[in-house]
Amino acid sequence: MDVLATSWSGGGPGPWILFFPLLWAVAVIGVVTLLRRTVWRGRGPWQRSGAAAETGTGPSPLSVLGHRFASGEIDEDEYWRRLSVLYEQFGTHGKGRGGAT
């Protein structure tokens, strides 16, 4: 330990002692960054997975309508008709069939 002590600092550890907390901070930030870019990508403790994540209680009406249309349960005309009713009911404005908002 005598090698690390300098005579100008009164025999104390000197300014190099700040290196270790800095080293730990860099290590922790590096691990968190690595985990966020690999393991935790697209997830977080504040996000839920599955259908309940959309509204908190279940899938949104728009996503249900989209799934029904995609699976072939309803045809295109019924899809657009129901979509316009949902837009009127919930006040959501999106692009319709003609591109109008």
QUIZI-V609889 format. One record per run of one state. SS is the DSSP state (helix for helix, strand for strand, loop for the rest). FROM is the first residue (numbers start at 1). LEN is the number of residues. If there is no record, write none. Layout:
BEGIN
<<SS/FROM/LEN> <SS/FROM/LEN>>
END
This chain:
BEGIN
<<loop/1/6> <helix/7/3> <loop/10/5> <helix/15/23> <loop/38/13> <helix/51/3> <loop/54/7> <helix/61/11> <loop/72/4> <helix/76/15> <loop/91/11>>
END
